[in-house]
Amino acid sequence: MKAAVMHEFGDPSVLHYEDVPKPTPGPRDALVKVAAVSVNNRDLRVRAGTYNTKPALPHVLGWDPAGSVVEVGRDVTSLTEGSRVVYTGRIPCGTCSDCVAGRVAECKRSQQLGLDRWGAYAEYVCVPATNLLSIPENLSFAEASVIFRHFPQAFSLLEHTAGVQAGEWVLVMGAAGALGSCLVQVGKLLGATVIAGAGSDERVASCLINGADFAVNYRTVDLAAEVMRLTEGRGVEVVTENIGDPEIWPGAFGSLARSGRLVTVGAHGGGVVALDLNQLYLKSLRIIGTAGSTPRDVERTFTAAAEGRIRAVVAKEMPLDEAAEAHRLVESRAFTGKVLLVP
């Protein structure tokens, strides 16, 4: 089969379209013909060698494939050939005490597709059948890849970590990006008034189309002042921050109302910022780091997707042999939504 393989860390040119052995499913595995896999910021950092974990080389990226089952292992009864599926979650080790007790979600030795093991920048990928979820009939493979990559985390972040309540105000930073566009939609589903923050006028406009109540270009205006104007001086109860840019962090942090919560789930802008401790304690603010999602969040995503209450924002679909160019496009940030590879 063909795959985009990296033999060294570096710029996008290290991704090479080449022949590799087609995987064979084990007793509990399924072989999936990949129809779509998204290009994530984590992929870029792993490729560059700047992620906190470095995979063994050679390596194949890609952690959220959607496609069709072409073969299943002898012990698999939940899937059949031709099933339309999307990959979710981590792959448990199967041998630790948590796994043996049936608590696979608590496995401390779980693996991530595209990081700890070869991923889905390939024509086929082999994964445990328990990590595959049937795709709602109203979704394409590309839509499923995007929705089940980011919406479970968006539900987890806003509903569980931040505890957003109907009637509250939420500021979503990076709102034109893949996760940001999902956070805007989930915020509205939870009954919040959503202010979208983005870095260009074009991206601001896309946030309004995506359902935000208000949108602000945080590169050209005083973000905190504009948020205070929109909220009549109160500020927002919740800020979601997945950028970590020291230039725009103060505006996001300064937008919080008293007893507000800032939830951070990324650091693509550097991750080292100045923190105003005076405001932190005088206004009784909370900063919460979070990552991942739960099976319940996946269920919420499946239901909302099947009912048509959430949608994927897809920027572009590109063939697998253009993986390097797809990485360059994502690095440029000259788009809104998600870039996908279509083997």
N, C-alpha and C positions, 0 to 999 in steps of 0.2 A: 504494500500500500504506500501511498504518498503521505508525507508529513512535513511540517515546518520544524526543522531540528536546529538546535543551537549546540555548538561544540565548544564555545567559549563565551564569556561574558563580554558585553560591549554594546555598541550602538545597534540600530536595527539591522545592519548588514550582516550580523552574525546569524540571522535566521535563514536557513537554507532549505529549499524545497527539494526533498530527496526521497529515495526508496528506503523503507524500513520494514522489518518483519510484521506481518499482520498478526495481532494477538489472538490467542485461543482461550475461550472462556473456561474457567474452572467449574466445579460442581454447582456453586451458588452464584455464578456470574452470568452476565448477559453481554453479548457483543452488539454494539450499537453502531450503525452507519451514521456518521455525524452529518447533519444537515445544516447546522448553524452553531457557532460558538462565538462568544463576544470577546472583544479585546479590552481588558481591564487595566487600570493603572498599576495593579499589582503585577500583571504580566510584564509591564515595562520595567518595573523596578527589579524583578527577578532576572530579566534578560540583561539588565545593566550591571547586575551584581551588587546593587545597593539595598536589596531587601534584607530583613534581619535573618532570614534563613537562605542559604545557598544550596540548591539541589546538586546532586551528582551529575556530571556531564558524561556523555551527551544528554540533552534534556528536551522534552516537548512540553510546551506551555498549554494553557487552556483548561479552565475549571468549571465551565457551565454549559456543556453541550446539550443540544436537543437533536433528536433524530429517530430513526426506526430500528427496532430490534431485528437482527438478522439471525441470531443464534443464541440459545440459552443452555446453561449447564444442566446436568441430569437432575439436580435437586430443585430446580426452579419451577414453581407452579403458578406464580403470580403473573407471569408475562408469557406471551406467545410471539412467534415470528410475525413481524409487521406492526407490532404495538408501537404507537407514537409516544415517545417518552422524553422526559427532561431529567437531567441529573441534579440532585440536591444533596446538601449536607457534606459531612466528612465520612471517611471510610474507617470504621472501627477495626481494632486489631484482632478481635475475636477470641483472644486468649487471656486477657487480664481479668481480675476479679469482677470488675464492673460488667464487662462483656458476658462473662459466664453467668452472672446473676440477671442478665437481661437488660442491664442499664447501659445500652450501647451509646446513648447520648452523652454519658459521663466518661467515656473512655479517654484516658489521658495519653494514650499512644496512638490516637487516630491519625490518619493521613489525609492530606488535602490533594485533590486532583490538580495536576499542573504544577505542583510544588514538591511534595514528597514522593510522587510517582508520576510517570508520564501522563500528560493530559491530552486534550482533545483538538489541538492544532493538527488534525490528522483525519484521514478518511474514515477510520474506525477507532473506537475506543472500547476497552473492556473494563467493566466496573461491577461491583456487587449488585445483584438485582434489587436488593432492599434500598439502594440509593436512587432508584429510578421511580419517577412519578408519571402517571399517564397524563397526557396533555389534553386540556379541555378542547372540545371539537371546534370552538370558535377562534382558536389561536393558531397562527402559523408557527413553524419551528423557530423562526427568528424572534417572533414575539415571545414565545415561551422561554427562550434562552435569556432574554432580557428581564422578563417579569419574574422568573423564579431565581434569578441571580440577585436582584436588588430589593424586590418588594418584601420578602420575608424579613430582611434586615430593617427596612423602613417601618414595618409594623412593630418589630421588636423595639426599635429605638424610640419611637414616639409613644406607643401604647404602654409598654412595660417599663422601659428605662426612664423616660421623661414623664410618664403618667399624664399625658395630655388629656384634658377634659374639654367637653363641648363648651364653647364660649370663650376659651382662652385664645391668646394671640401667639403665633409661632413665627419666628424668623428662620427661614431656610437659607443657609449660605451655600454657594455653589449650586444654586437651584436649577440651572440649565443643564447640569451634568446628569449622568445616568442615575446615580443614587438620589441626587437632589430633586430630579423630576418626579421620582417615586415618593419622596418625602412630601412634596407639595400635594400630591394626590391623596396620600394617606392622611395628611393633616386635615384636608377637607372632609374625608370620610369620617374622621373622628369629631367633626363639628367645630374645628378651629377656624379662626381668621388667619390666613397665611400671607405673610410678606415674603416675597422671593428676593434674594440678593444674588446678583450676577455681575460679571465683569465687563460687559459691553452692552451697548444699546440694543443690538440685535438679539443677544441672549436674554435681556430683560423682556423684550417683546415676546419671545418664545415662552417665557414663564407665564405671562398673562394668558396666552393661548392654551397653556397646559392647565389652567385653572386657578392660579394664584389670585388673591384678591387685590394685592398691590405688588409692585416690583420696583427695585431700586438698583441702580448701577453703583456698586460700592467702590468703583475706581474713580468716579467723577464727583460724587457728593459726599458730604459728611453723613455717614451711615447712621450713627447714633442719633444725630440731630433729626434726620428725616424720620427715623422710627419713632422718636418722641413726638414729632409733629403728627404722624399718622395715628398714634395711640393717645393723643391729647395729653402728653406728658407722663403717661404711666409706664411705658416700656412694654416689652413682651414677656410673657411668662416662660417661654421656652425658646432657646436658640439651638439649632442643630449646626454643628461646625465640623466640616470634614476637609478643611483646607490647610489650616496651620500656617498661614502666611503672616509673618510678623507685622506687615504693613496694614493688613485689614482686620487682624484679630481685635485690636482695641475698639473698633467700631462695633463689632459683633458683641463683645463682652459688655460694652457700654450701653447696649440696647436693652439689657435685661431690666425688668421691673424688680421691685423689692421681693425677695424670696424666690427669684427666678432660677431656672435650671438651664445650664448650658451642657449639651451632650455632644461629645466629640467622638468621631468614628473614622478618623483619617488624618493624614498629615502630608498631603501632596505638595503643599507649598513650603515645606521645610520642617515644620513641626516644633521649632524652638521659638517661643513667643514670650513677651514680657507680660507679667501678671500683676494687676493692680490689687494688692492685698487689702488696701484701705476699702475699696469698693466691695471686695469679697466679704469682709466681715461686717462692714457698716450696713450693707443691704441684705445680709443673710443669704448670700448667693451660694449656689452649688455648681460644681463642675464635675461631670460624670463621664468617664471613659467607658466605652462599650464596644463589643464586636460580636458578630455571629447572630444566630437566630435559633428558634426552637421549632419542633414539629408543629406546635400550635400556630406559630407564625406562618409556616408553610400552608397549613390548612386554611388560614384566613386568606392567604394569597390565592389559593386555588378557588375558593368560593367567590371571592371578589372578581377574579379573572373570568370564571365561568359565567358570572352574571353580567359581565361587561362593565363593571364599575371602575376598573382600572385599565390602563393601556400602556403599552410599551412605546417609548420614544426612540425610534431607530433613525440614526443619522445616515448610515450607508452600509451596504452589504458588498463585500469584496471577496474574490476567489482566494483560496488557500495559498496559491503560489504568489500572492501579493501580501503575504503576512508582514514582510519588512516595511512595505509602503503603508500598511494599515497602522503599524506602530508609529511611523513618522506622522501620520495624520492625527492620531490620538495625542501625540506629544505636542502638536501645534495648537490643540484646543480650538481649531477653526471650524467648529461645528457644534450642534446641540444634540443631545441624545447619545446613542450608543453605536459604535462601529462593530460590525460583525464579519467574521470569516465564514464563507460558505463553501465547504469542500465539494 
